């Protein structure tokens, strides 16, 4: 029996924030994968090594976690006033699908550097030394992200002394501005609070009725009080990811919250939408030891947040969820704001399993509706490997 040879596709393996993924220029993809659809999804699944019943992604580039099972497709922007179009695909580890329903805030930090290094940003916009402003169109959610990318001698500067909890080594700082971050989700009408309430009573069969702040900002997120579900907010990954009953509870909460947010019509649809919404729980400040062994004092943070991604507790914090945290914290009366002590604020530093992170947001209320002009946070990014990925020629 004859077998087709492998093909090779130009690609770059990058870390962005506390995630990493495989980056492609749209023009470098095989013709059949340059358009959305089954061929593109099949190609990306094979690149990452999914679906993998062993849950390891050994036969692909994925790292078998939600933070490392990611793909990015970039092209020169088709949108006026933007430099690059950014499309993010969250690849399921054990199932044969790619979730295109949301953004990755962490990998957003790598988009500007990749775009500059790969000729997607006009040379006139790149200084010899200083900071390049890259205007990113986030195609998944139709939003603008502004990346401030350090440049040295006309090239992206990747090394530096900026430290990011959840990332082992320091690097150059990339500041991100998520403009008008209220997510325009289908069924949610583009409203920041799709139910119209800052806090809802969310009925979850088998769990109870929980106070919940459900917000579309950065990424649709369901915030709960840690105490209401038996947690303190100081938990690390093993406390939840090794508890099958806890994971089932969180998935049930996520499914029912997705219905209330108008993201799906029936809870059964949640299984086909793993990337969104996220579920997170909050608590007032408390001391704990981060996963690195670094102590975090109660005085070091405004609140504690733990968030789940793709069914597991995240090792740090998703960038898009950080936008949701910053936005919700800026609006008096949300569970996030109350956990931080209440009142008006334009920035918070929160504790997560790997340490702390600061995120800022400016909220205004007009005619009873809240809006946020932008959320700001700093990440870092660097190229890990570049060249080609290889897949069997009949894989897509």
KETOR-53131 format. One line per 2 residues: number of its first residue (from 0); their letters; for each residue y, z, x of N, C-alpha, C. Coordinates in steps of 0.1 Angstrom, whole numbers. Atoms other than C-alpha are relative to their C-alpha. Layout:
BEGIN
NUM = A = Y,Z,X,Y,Z,X,Y,Z,X  ... $
END
This chain:
BEGIN
0 = XX = -12,0,8,0,0,0,12,0,9  -12,1,-8,34,-10,14,10,11,-5 $
2 = XX = -10,-10,3,61,16,16,14,-5,5  -13,5,-4,98,8,17,5,10,11 $
4 = XX = -6,-8,-10,117,20,48,11,9,-5  -12,-8,3,144,47,48,13,-9,2 $
6 = XX = -13,6,-3,180,36,46,9,11,5  -9,-11,-5,209,54,63,14,-3,-6 $
8 = XX = -13,0,7,242,62,47,10,9,8  -10,-8,-7,274,74,65,3,12,-8 $
10 = XX = -2,-12,7,279,110,57,5,11,10  -5,-11,-8,295,142,70,-4,13,-6 $
12 = XX = 4,-13,5,281,177,67,11,10,4  -12,-9,-3,310,202,63,-1,13,-7 $
14 = XX = -2,-13,7,317,238,56,14,0,-5  -13,-2,6,345,245,33,0,14,-7 $
16 = XX = 1,-13,5,353,281,26,-13,6,3  14,-7,-2,320,300,20,-11,-9,-5 $
18 = XX = 10,10,5,302,268,9,-2,-11,11  1,12,-8,289,237,27,-7,-10,-8 $
20 = XX = 5,11,8,279,203,15,0,-13,8  1,14,-6,273,166,23,12,-8,-7 $
22 = XX = -12,8,4,305,145,21,-2,-15,2  1,15,-1,306,108,14,13,-6,-3 $
24 = XX = -11,9,5,333,81,12,-7,-8,-11  6,8,11,327,63,-21,-4,-14,5 $
26 = XX = 3,14,-5,328,29,-2,-12,0,8  12,0,-9,299,40,20,-13,2,-8 $
28 = XX = 12,-2,8,275,47,-8,-6,-14,-3  6,12,5,250,20,-18,6,-5,-13 $
30 = XX = -7,5,12,264,-3,-45,-4,6,-13  4,-5,12,243,11,-72,4,15,-3 $
32 = XX = -4,-14,0,255,47,-64,15,1,0  -15,-1,0,292,38,-63,6,3,-14 $
34 = XX = -5,-3,14,294,42,-101,-8,12,-5  8,-11,6,284,73,-121,-12,-5,-7 $
36 = XX = 12,4,7,249,73,-135,-12,5,7  14,-4,-4,212,77,-129,-2,-3,15 $
38 = XX = 2,4,-14,212,59,-95,7,10,9  -8,-10,-9,240,81,-80,-7,14,0 $
40 = XX = 6,-13,1,223,113,-93,-13,0,8  13,1,-7,189,102,-79,2,0,15 $
42 = XX = -3,0,-15,204,95,-45,4,13,5  -5,-13,-5,222,128,-42,-11,11,-1 $
44 = XX = 12,-9,1,191,147,-54,-9,-2,12  9,3,-12,171,130,-26,7,5,13 $
46 = XX = -7,-4,-12,198,137,0,-1,15,1  0,-15,0,199,174,-9,-14,6,1 $
48 = XX = 14,-5,0,161,177,-14,-4,7,-13  4,-6,13,158,184,-51,-6,-11,-9 $
50 = XX = 4,-14,4,141,191,-74,-11,5,9  10,-6,-9,121,214,-52,-7,12,-7 $
52 = XX = 7,-12,7,94,236,-70,-1,12,9  2,-11,-10,92,256,-38,14,8,1 $
54 = XX = -13,-7,0,130,265,-41,5,1,14  -5,-1,-14,136,258,-4,8,-12,5 $
56 = XX = -7,13,-4,150,222,-2,-3,-4,15  5,3,-13,130,217,30,2,-14,4 $
58 = XX = -1,15,-2,130,179,26,13,-6,-3  -13,5,2,167,175,24,11,9,6 $
60 = XX = -11,-6,-7,201,187,35,5,13,-7  -4,-12,7,204,216,9,-5,12,7 $
62 = XX = 4,-13,-6,202,252,19,-6,10,-10  7,-7,10,185,264,-13,8,12,-6 $
64 = XX = -9,-9,7,215,284,-26,10,-8,-7  -10,7,7,242,275,-50,12,-4,9 $
66 = XX = -11,3,-10,267,276,-20,-3,-12,9  4,10,-10,247,250,0,-7,-11,-6 $
68 = XX = 6,11,7,234,226,-26,10,-8,-7  -12,6,4,265,206,-29,3,-14,6 $
70 = XX = -4,14,-5,278,170,-26,14,-3,-4  -14,4,3,313,155,-25,1,-15,3 $
72 = XX = -3,14,-1,324,119,-30,15,-2,0  -14,2,-2,359,109,-18,4,-14,1 $
74 = XX = -5,14,-1,380,78,-21,15,1,0  -14,1,1,416,67,-18,4,2,-15 $
76 = XX = -3,-4,14,433,80,-50,5,-12,-8  -4,10,10,437,58,-80,11,6,-9 $
78 = XX = -10,-6,8,462,83,-94,14,0,7  -13,0,-6,500,80,-88,3,13,6 $
80 = XX = -4,-13,-6,514,106,-64,-11,8,6  11,-7,-7,480,115,-49,-5,-8,11 $
82 = XX = 5,7,-11,463,107,-17,-15,-3,-1  14,1,0,426,112,-24,-6,5,-13 $
84 = XX = 8,-5,12,402,114,-54,-12,7,5  11,-9,-4,377,142,-51,-9,3,-12 $
86 = XX = 10,-2,10,345,143,-71,-11,9,6  10,-10,-4,321,172,-68,-12,0,-8 $
88 = XX = 13,-1,7,284,173,-76,-8,12,4  8,-12,-2,266,206,-79,-15,-4,-2 $
90 = XX = 14,5,1,229,197,-72,-9,12,-4  10,-10,3,203,218,-90,-11,1,10 $
92 = XX = 10,-2,-10,177,233,-67,-14,-4,-5  14,2,5,146,232,-89,-1,-9,-12 $
94 = XX = 0,10,11,156,207,-116,6,-13,4  -4,13,-3,163,170,-115,13,-4,-6 $
96 = XX = -13,5,5,200,169,-123,11,5,9  -12,-3,-7,234,170,-108,11,4,-10 $
98 = XX = -10,-5,9,261,190,-126,14,-4,4  -14,5,-3,295,172,-127,11,7,-8 $
100 = XX = -9,-6,10,312,197,-151,11,8,6  -11,-9,-5,334,216,-127,3,-4,15 $
102 = XX = -5,2,-14,351,218,-93,-7,10,9  3,-10,-10,341,236,-61,12,4,7 $
104 = XX = -13,-4,-7,371,256,-49,-2,2,15  2,-2,-15,355,264,-15,0,-14,7 $
106 = XX = 0,13,-6,347,228,-7,13,-8,-1  -13,6,1,382,219,-18,8,1,13 $
108 = XX = -6,-2,-13,393,233,16,-4,-11,10  5,10,-10,373,206,34,5,-14,-4 $
110 = XX = -3,13,4,386,177,13,12,-6,8  -12,5,-8,420,173,30,-4,-3,14 $
112 = XX = 4,4,-13,405,175,65,-9,-12,1  9,11,0,378,150,57,8,-13,-3 $
114 = XX = -8,12,4,403,126,40,8,-5,11  -8,4,-11,426,126,70,-9,-6,11 $
116 = XX = 8,4,-11,398,122,95,-7,-14,-3  8,12,4,382,93,75,9,-11,-6 $
118 = XX = -9,11,3,413,72,69,3,-1,-15  -3,0,14,418,81,32,14,4,-3 $
120 = XX = -14,-5,1,453,95,38,9,-10,8  -9,9,-7,482,71,47,5,7,13 $
122 = XX = -4,-5,-13,490,76,84,15,5,0  -14,-4,1,527,80,75,1,15,-5 $
124 = XX = 0,-13,6,518,113,58,-5,11,10  7,-9,-10,502,128,89,9,2,12 $
126 = XX = -8,-3,-11,525,145,114,-7,0,13  6,-1,-13,518,144,151,-4,15,3 $
128 = XX = 3,-14,-1,519,182,151,6,7,-12  -5,-7,11,524,206,122,-10,1,-11 $
130 = XX = 8,-1,11,510,206,87,1,-12,-9  0,12,9,499,176,66,-3,5,-14 $
132 = XX = 1,-3,15,503,179,28,-9,-11,-6  9,9,6,473,163,12,0,2,-15 $
134 = XX = 0,-1,15,476,156,-26,-13,-5,-5  14,3,4,441,158,-41,-1,-1,-15 $
136 = XX = 3,1,14,431,146,-75,-14,4,-2  13,-5,2,402,167,-86,-6,-7,-13 $
138 = XX = 5,9,10,383,141,-107,-9,7,-11  9,-7,10,358,165,-124,8,6,-11 $
140 = XX = -7,-8,10,385,185,-142,14,-6,-2  -13,7,1,415,161,-139,12,9,3 $
142 = XX = -11,-9,-5,437,185,-119,4,-3,14  -5,3,-13,458,184,-88,-2,13,9 $
144 = XX = 1,-10,-11,451,204,-56,8,-4,11  -8,3,-11,476,206,-28,-6,7,12 $
146 = XX = 6,-6,-12,460,212,6,10,-1,12  -8,-1,-12,480,223,37,-9,0,12 $
148 = XX = 10,2,-10,460,210,66,7,0,14  -6,-1,-13,470,220,102,-4,-12,9 $
150 = XX = 2,12,-8,474,190,126,5,3,14  -4,-1,-14,475,190,164,-3,-13,7 $
152 = XX = 1,13,-7,482,159,184,-6,-11,-9  3,10,10,477,138,152,-14,1,-6 $
154 = XX = 13,-2,5,442,151,145,-1,14,-8  2,-12,7,429,178,121,-4,11,10 $
156 = XX = 3,-12,-8,429,212,138,-10,9,-8  10,-8,7,397,230,129,-2,14,6 $
158 = XX = 2,-13,-6,397,259,153,12,9,-2  -11,-9,2,418,290,149,-4,14,-1 $
160 = XX = 4,-14,1,419,327,143,0,6,-14  0,-4,14,419,328,105,-14,5,-3 $
162 = XX = 13,-5,4,391,350,93,-2,1,-15  3,1,15,375,346,59,-13,8,-2 $
164 = XX = 12,-7,2,350,372,47,-10,-8,-7  10,9,5,317,355,40,-3,-11,10 $
166 = XX = 1,11,-10,322,331,70,-1,8,14  2,-8,-12,309,343,104,11,-1,10 $
168 = XX = -9,2,-12,334,327,128,14,-4,-6  -14,4,4,372,323,126,2,-15,2 $
170 = XX = -4,14,0,388,289,121,14,-2,-3  -14,3,4,421,272,112,1,3,-15 $
172 = XX = -3,-3,14,437,283,80,4,-13,-8  -4,11,9,439,257,51,4,7,-13 $
174 = XX = -5,-6,12,461,269,23,-1,-10,-11  2,9,11,453,255,-11,8,5,-12 $
176 = XX = -8,-3,12,475,253,-42,-7,-7,-12  6,6,12,456,247,-75,10,0,-11 $
178 = XX = -11,1,9,482,233,-97,-4,0,-15  3,-1,15,482,241,-135,-15,2,-2 $
180 = XX = 15,-1,-1,447,255,-131,-7,2,-13  7,-2,13,439,260,-168,-9,-13,-1 $
182 = XX = 9,11,0,408,238,-170,0,-7,-13  1,9,12,407,209,-195,-15,-3,-3 $
184 = XX = 14,2,3,372,214,-207,-3,-6,-14  3,6,12,357,193,-234,-4,11,-10 $
186 = XX = 3,-10,10,356,213,-266,9,12,0  -9,-12,-1,380,239,-253,14,-3,-2 $
188 = XX = -13,4,4,411,219,-261,10,2,11  -9,-2,-11,426,225,-227,6,14,0 $
190 = XX = -6,-13,1,435,261,-237,-5,9,11  4,-10,-10,435,288,-210,-10,10,-6 $
192 = XX = 9,-10,7,419,312,-235,-5,-7,-13  4,8,10,398,290,-257,-3,7,-14 $
194 = XX = 2,-7,13,391,317,-283,14,4,-6  -13,-5,4,429,325,-285,2,14,3 $
196 = XX = -1,-15,-3,423,361,-273,-2,2,15  2,-4,-14,427,378,-240,-13,8,2 $
198 = XX = 13,-7,0,397,400,-248,-7,-2,-13  8,2,11,369,392,-272,-12,10,-1 $
200 = XX = 13,-6,1,339,410,-286,-11,-11,0  11,10,-1,310,389,-274,-13,5,-4 $
202 = XX = 13,-5,4,278,394,-293,-11,-8,7  11,6,-8,248,388,-271,-13,6,-5 $
204 = XX = 12,-5,5,214,392,-288,-9,6,11  8,-7,-10,192,417,-269,8,7,11 $
206 = XX = -8,-7,-10,221,429,-248,10,9,-7  -10,-8,7,248,441,-273,13,-8,-2 $
208 = XX = -13,5,2,284,435,-281,9,4,12  -7,-2,-12,304,432,-249,15,-4,-1 $
210 = XX = -13,5,-2,341,431,-242,0,-11,10  0,11,-9,348,398,-225,14,-7,0 $
212 = XX = -11,9,-1,377,379,-212,-5,-14,4  6,13,-2,368,342,-214,12,-10,3 $
214 = XX = -11,7,-4,392,320,-195,-4,-14,7  2,13,-7,395,283,-184,12,-1,10 $
216 = XX = -10,1,-11,414,285,-151,-8,-2,13  8,2,-12,400,270,-119,-14,-5,-4 $
218 = XX = 13,3,6,366,270,-137,-2,9,-12  3,-9,12,355,284,-171,-8,12,5 $
220 = XX = 6,-12,-4,346,320,-165,0,11,-11  1,-11,10,334,349,-186,0,13,8 $
222 = XX = -1,-13,-7,346,383,-173,-5,11,-9  5,-12,7,328,415,-183,4,12,8 $
224 = XX = -1,-13,-7,333,452,-174,-13,3,6  13,-3,-7,307,462,-148,-7,12,-7 $
226 = XX = 6,-12,6,302,496,-165,-8,-3,-13  6,3,13,293,480,-198,-14,-6,1 $
228 = XX = 13,6,-2,263,462,-183,-8,8,11  8,-9,-9,251,491,-161,3,-2,15 $
230 = XX = -3,2,-14,268,482,-128,13,7,4  -11,-7,-5,295,497,-106,11,-10,6 $
232 = XX = -9,10,-7,310,465,-91,-1,0,15  2,-1,-15,299,475,-56,-13,-7,4 $
234 = XX = 13,6,-3,266,456,-58,0,-11,10  2,11,-9,253,433,-31,-11,-9,-7 $
236 = XX = 8,10,6,231,403,-37,-14,5,-5  14,-4,3,197,420,-36,-1,9,-12 $
238 = XX = 1,-9,12,206,445,-63,-2,-8,-13  0,9,12,208,416,-88,-10,-11,1 $
240 = XX = 8,12,-1,190,386,-74,-15,3,1  14,-4,0,157,405,-70,-4,7,-13 $
242 = XX = 3,-7,13,159,418,-106,-1,-11,-11  2,11,9,144,392,-129,6,3,-14 $
244 = XX = -6,-3,13,155,410,-161,15,-1,1  -15,1,-1,191,412,-148,4,-14,-1 $
246 = XX = -4,14,0,192,375,-141,-2,-6,-14  2,5,14,178,367,-176,11,5,-9 $
248 = XX = -11,-5,8,204,390,-191,13,-8,3  -12,8,-3,232,372,-173,0,-14,-5 $
250 = XX = 1,14,5,219,338,-183,2,0,-15  -2,-1,14,218,349,-219,15,2,-4 $
252 = XX = -15,-2,2,254,362,-217,7,-13,2  -6,13,-3,264,329,-201,-1,-10,-11 $
254 = XX = 3,10,11,248,308,-228,8,3,-12  -8,-3,12,264,327,-257,15,0,3 $
256 = XX = -15,2,-3,298,328,-239,4,-14,0  -3,14,0,296,291,-234,2,-6,-14 $
258 = XX = -2,4,14,292,286,-271,13,5,-6  -12,-6,5,321,309,-279,12,-7,6 $
260 = XX = -11,7,-6,343,290,-254,1,-15,-4  0,14,5,334,257,-271,-5,-10,11 $
262 = XX = 5,9,-11,318,243,-239,-13,-7,-4  13,6,6,284,237,-257,0,4,-15 $
264 = XX = 1,-3,14,274,237,-293,-11,10,-3  12,-9,2,241,256,-290,-4,5,14 $
266 = XX = 3,-6,-13,228,280,-264,-11,-8,8  10,7,-7,199,257,-256,6,-10,10 $
268 = XX = -7,10,-9,224,233,-240,4,6,14  -5,-7,-12,233,259,-213,-9,-4,12 $
270 = XX = 9,3,-11,202,250,-192,4,-13,7  -4,13,-6,217,215,-187,15,1,5 $
272 = XX = -14,-2,-5,251,230,-176,0,12,8  1,-12,-9,243,254,-148,12,4,7 $
274 = XX = -11,-2,-9,275,250,-129,11,8,-8  -11,-6,8,298,261,-158,-6,5,-13 $
276 = XX = -10,-9,-6,308,286,-171,-7,10,10  5,-11,-9,305,313,-145,1,13,-8 $
278 = XX = 0,-13,5,298,349,-153,4,10,11  -4,-9,-10,316,377,-134,2,14,-7 $
280 = XX = -3,-14,5,320,415,-138,9,7,9  -11,-6,-8,349,436,-127,-1,15,-2 $
282 = XX = -1,-15,0,355,473,-119,12,4,8  -12,-5,-8,384,494,-105,-5,2,14 $
284 = XX = 3,-1,-14,386,499,-68,-10,11,3  9,-10,-5,358,518,-50,-5,-4,13 $
286 = XX = 4,2,-14,345,521,-15,-15,-5,0  13,5,-2,314,501,-4,-1,-6,13 $
288 = XX = 2,7,-13,298,485,26,-4,-14,-3  3,14,2,299,447,26,-13,-4,6 $
290 = XX = 12,5,-5,269,426,34,-1,-2,15  -1,1,-15,281,422,70,-1,13,7 $
292 = XX = -1,-14,-5,281,460,74,14,5,1  -14,-4,0,319,460,72,4,10,-11 $
294 = XX = -3,-9,11,332,490,52,13,-5,-7  -11,4,8,356,482,24,4,13,-7 $
296 = XX = -5,-12,6,378,511,13,6,-2,-14  -6,2,13,390,517,-22,14,-4,1 $
298 = XX = -14,4,-2,425,514,-9,2,-14,6  -1,13,-6,418,480,6,1,-11,-11 $
300 = XX = 1,10,11,415,463,-28,7,4,-13  -6,-3,13,431,461,-62,-11,2,-11 $
302 = XX = 11,0,9,398,456,-80,-13,-5,7  13,6,-5,361,447,-75,-5,-11,-9 $
304 = XX = 5,11,8,346,415,-87,-14,-5,6  13,6,-4,310,402,-86,-2,-12,-9 $
306 = XX = 1,12,8,302,367,-98,-13,-7,2  13,8,-1,271,346,-105,3,-15,0 $
308 = XX = -1,14,-1,267,310,-96,-14,-6,0  13,6,1,238,288,-106,-11,10,-2 $
310 = XX = 10,-10,3,219,318,-119,-2,11,10  2,-11,-10,223,341,-88,14,6,3 $
312 = XX = -13,-6,-5,249,366,-76,4,-7,13  -5,7,-12,271,348,-51,2,9,11 $
314 = XX = -1,-8,-12,272,360,-16,14,4,4  -14,-4,-2,310,361,-16,7,-3,-13 $
316 = XX = -7,4,12,332,344,-42,2,-15,0  -3,14,2,334,309,-55,15,-2,0 $
318 = XX = -14,2,-1,368,294,-48,6,-2,-14  -5,2,13,372,283,-84,1,13,-8 $
320 = XX = 1,-13,7,362,317,-97,12,9,5  -11,-8,-5,388,332,-74,13,-4,-6 $
322 = XX = -11,5,7,414,310,-91,0,7,-14  1,-7,13,402,324,-124,4,15,1 $
324 = XX = -3,-14,-3,404,359,-110,15,2,1  -15,-1,-2,440,354,-98,8,-3,-12 $
326 = XX = -7,4,12,451,338,-130,-2,11,-11  2,-11,10,435,365,-153,7,13,5 $
328 = XX = -7,-13,-4,449,393,-131,15,-1,-2  -14,1,2,484,379,-136,4,1,-14 $
330 = XX = -3,-1,15,481,382,-174,-3,13,-5  3,-13,5,485,417,-187,-9,1,-12 $
332 = XX = 9,-3,11,457,429,-209,-14,-6,1  13,5,-2,428,408,-196,-8,11,7 $
334 = XX = 8,-9,-7,398,427,-183,2,1,15  -3,1,-14,406,415,-148,13,8,3 $
336 = XX = -13,-6,-2,442,427,-151,-2,15,-1  2,-14,2,431,461,-165,-8,7,11 $
338 = XX = 7,-5,-12,406,466,-137,8,2,12  -10,-1,-11,434,461,-113,11,10,-2 $
340 = XX = -10,-10,3,455,488,-129,10,-4,-11  -9,4,10,473,467,-155,14,-4,5 $
342 = XX = -14,4,-3,509,455,-156,1,-14,6  -3,13,-5,526,425,-142,-3,-1,15 $
344 = XX = 3,2,-14,514,411,-108,-2,-15,3  1,14,-3,515,378,-90,-11,-2,11 $
346 = XX = 11,1,-10,486,385,-65,-9,12,0  10,-11,-1,455,406,-61,-9,-3,12 $
348 = XX = 11,0,-10,431,414,-33,-12,7,-7  12,-5,6,396,418,-47,-11,2,10 $
350 = XX = 12,-2,-8,364,431,-32,-11,-8,-6  12,7,4,333,409,-33,-11,3,10 $
352 = XX = 11,-4,-8,299,412,-17,2,-1,16  -2,2,-14,310,399,17,13,6,6 $
354 = XX = -13,-6,-5,344,416,19,11,-1,-10  -12,1,9,378,409,4,6,-14,0 $
356 = XX = -7,12,1,399,380,-7,13,2,-8  -13,0,7,436,376,-17,2,-13,-7 $
358 = XX = -4,12,8,446,352,-44,12,3,-8  -13,-1,8,480,346,-60,1,-9,-11 $
360 = XX = -2,9,11,490,332,-93,13,5,-7  -12,-3,7,522,330,-113,-2,-4,-15 $
362 = XX = 3,2,14,518,334,-151,13,2,-8  -12,-2,9,545,329,-178,-5,-2,-14 $
364 = XX = 4,1,14,543,333,-215,11,-7,-8  -10,7,8,561,309,-239,-6,-2,-14 $
366 = XX = 5,2,14,557,309,-277,-14,5,-2  13,-6,1,528,332,-274,-12,-5,8 $
368 = XX = 11,6,-8,508,310,-251,3,3,15  -1,-3,-15,501,319,-214,-2,-13,7 $
370 = XX = 3,11,-9,503,293,-187,2,4,14  -1,-3,-14,500,294,-149,3,-13,7 $
372 = XX = -5,12,-6,519,269,-128,-9,-4,12  9,3,-11,496,273,-98,-6,13,5 $
374 = XX = 7,-11,-7,471,296,-80,-1,-4,15  0,3,-15,472,299,-42,-10,9,7 $
376 = XX = 9,-8,-9,446,310,-17,-2,-7,13  2,6,-13,437,304,19,-15,0,3 $
378 = XX = 14,2,-4,403,291,31,0,-6,14  1,7,-12,391,273,62,-11,-10,-1 $
380 = XX = 10,10,1,369,243,69,-3,-6,14  2,8,-12,352,224,97,-12,-9,-2 $
382 = XX = 12,10,-1,328,195,104,-11,7,7  12,-5,-7,293,207,112,-8,-11,6 $
384 = XX = 7,12,-5,277,173,117,5,-12,-7  -4,13,6,286,137,112,-9,-11,5 $
386 = XX = 8,12,-4,267,104,113,-6,-6,-13  6,6,11,242,93,87,-10,9,-6 $
388 = XX = 11,-6,7,219,108,61,-10,-11,-3  10,10,3,186,90,55,-8,4,-12 $
390 = XX = 8,-2,12,167,86,23,-10,-12,-2  9,12,2,137,64,13,8,-10,-9 $
392 = XX = -7,10,6,150,31,1,-2,-2,-15  3,1,14,134,34,-33,2,14,-7 $
394 = XX = -2,-14,5,147,70,-39,10,0,-12  -10,0,11,174,58,-64,1,-13,-6 $
END
